[in-house]
Amino acid sequence: MRLAQQPSLRNAALAGFQAAATAALALPIVLLSPWPHLIGFASLGALVALFGRFAPRASRGRVLILCAFWQTFAVVVMSLATWLGASPAIQLLVLAVCSGLFSFVCVSGQFGPPGPLIFVFAAGASMGPVASGSAVVERAIATASVALIAFAVCALTEALRKLPEEGNSLVGEPRRPVAHRVIAAIRVALGAAVAALSAHALGAAHPAWAAIGAVAVIQGTHLHISMNRALQRTAGTIIGAVVVWMVLVQQPSVWTIVALLAALQFATEIVIGFNYALGQIFVTPMALLMSQLAAPHAAGPGMVPERVLDTLLGAAIGVVLAILCSTLDDRRYLAEHHAARASRNSVARAPTST
């Protein structure tokens, strides 16, 4: 329940504004074009604006271009797997492998928040039916084109971003050795595979959501972060699901959904740095409204309870695997963290002398 201190509220707000501005600019153009059915993939491209908020000025452009590539890659790979007739189980395994890959490249490229979840979400959203190879190309063009608009929006507003001091970082998480990053990526892939296949075996219509829940938990840098993130993601998703259900039962127009997406994107980035659960209250409606845009006939209020159940399943599996796959260093750090917290609490409770 604790509220953390934001590394930079200014940069978080700016990233939310940049993503919202990209959506507000690009999505109406797609809706009015001859290809309005690509609106869901266009909305995925707008999410690229969220990356690189803490990068040095010379590196932000590189980060955004790389993220545009990986976002388009996620859409293309999963669309190809669907078009080539891969079974649902094979598609989910491809998604799991991609989740591990995205985890590795995000840490190696120092993309910063929101991390690999954006790419995993894009891959999961691309698992819908694909009629032809040209449809794969259309999806790629829609995603990449809006990602480039996001790049332009970020470039035009770059002067508003707070830059890290020379030789310093606003986030301060050092890059781990390659071997550590590979092991972490394997754990993410394993968690995504177990969660997605378990949800599929239980008959879930959107098993990719369980994979996303597991990845969100496992990617925590320390065990206590993974534990807290699982609880926060579950609580925030339940509240957010109630909110989006109240929206979807009103059968909102596509223009209303576009406006809501822009508002939710900005609100998410403002609050998620304070507490992950608060962010999920806004992320959940945003994810389901994007799903509504991508498949309006297959979506609807019926998605809401499944989103909650898949989140519970994914978070639970993520916690179990985070513990089972933890290293001695992970467990030692957890013990030191609890000892330090107990010491701080005892000092705070100690009577003061007068």
SULCORJO-V446939 format. One record per backbone hydrogen bond with DSSP energy under -1.0 kcal/mol. NH is the residue of the N-H (numbers start at 1). CO is the residue of the C=O. If there is no record, write none. Layout:
{{NH | CO} {NH | CO}}
This chain:
{{4 | 274} {12 | 8} {13 | 9} {14 | 10} {15 | 11} {16 | 12} {17 | 13} {18 | 14} {19 | 15} {20 | 16} {21 | 17} {22 | 18} {23 | 19} {24 | 20} {25 | 21} {26 | 22} {27 | 23} {30 | 26} {31 | 27} {32 | 28} {38 | 35} {39 | 36} {42 | 38} {43 | 39} {44 | 40} {45 | 41} {46 | 42} {48 | 45} {49 | 46} {50 | 47} {51 | 48} {52 | 111} {55 | 52} {59 | 56} {60 | 56} {63 | 59} {64 | 60} {65 | 61} {66 | 62} {67 | 63} {68 | 64} {69 | 65} {70 | 66} {71 | 67} {72 | 68} {73 | 69} {74 | 70} {75 | 71} {76 | 72} {77 | 73} {78 | 74} {79 | 75} {80 | 76} {81 | 77} {82 | 78} {83 | 79} {84 | 80} {85 | 82} {86 | 81} {91 | 87} {92 | 88} {93 | 89} {94 | 90} {95 | 91} {96 | 92} {97 | 93} {98 | 94} {99 | 95} {100 | 96} {101 | 97} {102 | 98} {103 | 99} {104 | 100} {105 | 101} {106 | 102} {107 | 103} {108 | 104} {109 | 105} {111 | 106} {115 | 112} {118 | 115} {120 | 116} {121 | 117} {122 | 118} {123 | 119} {124 | 120} {125 | 121} {127 | 124} {136 | 132} {137 | 133} {138 | 134} {139 | 135} {140 | 136} {141 | 137} {142 | 138} {143 | 139} {144 | 140} {145 | 141} {146 | 142} {147 | 143} {148 | 144} {149 | 145} {150 | 146} {151 | 147} {152 | 148} {153 | 149} {154 | 150} {155 | 151} {156 | 152} {157 | 153} {160 | 157} {161 | 158} {168 | 165} {181 | 177} {182 | 178} {183 | 179} {184 | 180} {185 | 181} {186 | 182} {187 | 183} {188 | 184} {189 | 185} {190 | 186} {191 | 187} {192 | 188} {193 | 189} {194 | 190} {195 | 191} {196 | 192} {197 | 193} {198 | 194} {199 | 195} {200 | 196} {201 | 197} {202 | 198} {203 | 200} {204 | 199} {209 | 206} {211 | 207} {212 | 208} {213 | 209} {214 | 210} {215 | 211} {216 | 212} {217 | 213} {218 | 214} {219 | 215} {220 | 217} {226 | 222} {227 | 223} {228 | 224} {229 | 225} {230 | 226} {231 | 227} {232 | 228} {233 | 229} {234 | 230} {235 | 231} {236 | 232} {237 | 233} {238 | 234} {239 | 235} {240 | 236} {241 | 237} {242 | 238} {243 | 239} {244 | 240} {245 | 241} {246 | 242} {247 | 243} {248 | 244} {249 | 245} {250 | 247} {251 | 248} {257 | 253} {258 | 254} {259 | 255} {260 | 256} {261 | 257} {262 | 258} {263 | 259} {264 | 260} {265 | 261} {266 | 262} {267 | 263} {268 | 264} {269 | 265} {270 | 266} {271 | 267} {272 | 268} {274 | 271} {275 | 271} {279 | 275} {280 | 276} {281 | 277} {282 | 279} {283 | 279} {284 | 280} {286 | 282} {287 | 283} {288 | 284} {289 | 285} {290 | 286} {291 | 287} {292 | 288} {293 | 289} {294 | 290} {295 | 291} {299 | 295} {303 | 300} {304 | 301} {307 | 303} {308 | 304} {309 | 305} {310 | 306} {311 | 307} {312 | 308} {313 | 309} {314 | 310} {315 | 311} {316 | 312} {317 | 313} {318 | 314} {319 | 315} {320 | 316} {321 | 317} {322 | 318} {323 | 319} {324 | 320} {325 | 321} {326 | 323} {331 | 327} {332 | 328} {333 | 329} {334 | 330} {335 | 331} {336 | 332} {337 | 333} {338 | 334} {339 | 335} {340 | 336} {341 | 337} {342 | 338} {343 | 339} {344 | 340} {345 | 341} {346 | 342} {347 | 343} {348 | 344} {349 | 345} {350 | 346}}
